[in-house]
Amino acid sequence: MKTQRFNPDYKWTSSKNYQLLGLCNLIEVLSLSSKDNTTMIEIGSYMGESTMLFASSKMFSKIYTIEPHSGTEIHIDENDYDWDIIKQEYKINTRHFDNITHIEDYSYNVVNQFKDESIDFIYIDANHSYESVKKDLELYLPKLKQNGWIGGHDYNKKYWPGVIQAVNETLGIPEHTFKDFSWLSKNKRTKLI
């Protein structure tokens, strides 16, 4: 089965699987400043491959994944999959972890389930349009703790220029970018009043 992180199509990679290695590099950067009892949100968890990697790091006491398992997705169309297959893969990839809470909905519908300044890390990898990424950033930035980390996937000018535009407009150029086109920035905004 072709997957996005573990067994990506060769056209996405060279001789190395940077879809996996890049995310591992991001996790390594996060681990350098991690503390105990951290919480993260992953917006767009798809097959749960990155979720499994985040959970395997043991850095997060609580991981919330937000994924409706519906809508349009290029990877599904290219491989003749359906959302039932994707949802089953998500369950397989996350089955060993009891610190994962899955919310089967769109991010904009569930943002109020999280208190402001309560999350240590947010990873955005859902709809890659400018409007969607910008909306996720604007909705979820208040949920991030001061000095928490925010990141995402597909910071790639050739394929996803809307991601770059939304991230740069909202946060500035990310502090870190990785070979899988993930990005990472520290939350430097002042405390909410």
N, C-alpha and C positions, 0 to 999 in steps of 0.2 A: 504494500500500500504506500502510495506517495503521501507524505505528510509535509508540513511546513518547516519543522525544526529537525526531526530525527531522520527523515529520509526524503529530503527535498528533491525536486526535479533538478537534473543536472544543469539546466539552463540558469538556475538560480545560484549555482555554486561553481567553483572551479574544481580543482582536485581535492580541496578541503571543504568540509561542511561549516562554512562561516555562519550559517543560520544558527547552529548550535554553539560554536566557539565564541561568536560575538556576544551572545547572551551570557555565556559563562564569564566572559571578561567584565560585563556590566555587573554581574553578581559579585565578582571579586572586588570591584571598586566599592560597591555598597558594603561589603564585609569589613572594609577598612575603617568605617565609621559606625558600624552597627553597635547597638546596645541591646540589652535584654528587653523582652516583652514588647517587641515591635509588631506593628500592624501594617498590612498593605492592602491595596485594592488593585486588581487587574481588570481593566476595562477592555473587553474583547479577549476571551480566553480560548475560543474556537475548540480545538481538539485537546486542550489542556496540557500541551507539551511544555510550554513555558511555565505554566502553573506548577507542573511537576518539578521542574528545575528550581523554581523559587522555593517550593516546599522542601525539596531535598537539601537545600542549603542550610536548613534549620535556623535561619536568621529570623524567621517570622513566627510569632506565637499565634497570629491570626491572619489568614489570607481570605479576602472576599473577592470572588470572581463574578463579574457581571457580563453575561452573555445570553442573548435571547434565543440562540440556536434557531434563528429564522432570518429571513431576508435574502438579499443577494450576496453572493460571494464568488469571486473569480475562480478560486481554487476548487470549489465544488463543481462548477461548470466545466472546467478544464479536465477534471478527472472522473466525471460522471458519478459523483457522489450525491447524497442527499443529506438533509439535516439529521435524520435518524442515525445515519452512519457516523456523522461528526459527533453527535451527542454521546453515542456509545463509546467512541474513542476517548472523549473527555472523561467519561466514567472510568474507563480502564486506566487511563494515565494518572488519575487522581485517587484511585481506590485505596492506596496505602496511607493516606494522610487524614487525620481527624481534625486538623487545624484549618481546613478549607471549608468555607461556606459559599455555596454557589447560589447566585441570584439570577434566575432565568427571566431577564427583562432587559430593556434598553436603559442605558446609563442615566438618561435624562428623567426617566420615570422613578428612579430609586435614590437620587442624590440626597433627598431629605432623610434617608435612613441613617446617615452618617453625621455626627456632630462636627461643627467647625473645629479646626485645629486638633483633630483626633487621630490622624493617619500619618505614619512615618514615611511611607513610600507609595507612590501611585505610578502604575505602568499603563500607558494608553496604547492599545493595539486593536482598535475596533474599525469603524468606517474611516477610510483614509482621505475623505474629501476635506477640503479646507474648512468648510462650514462645520462639519462634524467634529473635527479635531479642535477647532477653536471653541466650540460649544463645550466639549468635554473639559478643556483647560479652564475655561471661565467658570463652569459649574463646580469643578472639583478642586481647584486651587484653594478655596477657603477651607476645605476639609484637611488640608495638609498642615502638619505642625511646622512651626517656625524652625528653620534649618533642616526640615525633612527633605527628601529627594522626590523629584518627579522625573519620569522618563517615558519612553515609548519606543515604538518600532517604526520602520520605514521612513526614516529621515533620509530621503533619497531624491535628489533633484530630477533624475531622469524619469523615474516611475511615479513618484508621489510628491510633486512640487507643492501641493496643497498642505502636506504635513509640514514641510520646511517653512512655508509662509506663516502658517498658524503658530508654530512653535516660536519662530523668530519674532513675530509681532507681539506675542503674549509674554515671552520670557527672555527674549534675546537669544543669541547664538548659544547652543548648549555647551556646558563645560566639558562634556565628554561625548564622543561619538564612537561607534564600534563597527566592526567589519560586517555585522549582520544588519547594519543601518539602524541599530538602536541608538538612542540618545539619552542623556542624563544631565539634570541640572539640580542644583541645591536651591531650596526655597529661601530666598533672601528678603522676602517682603516683611514688613513690620507687623507686629502683633495686631490682631483685629481689636477694635474698640467696641 
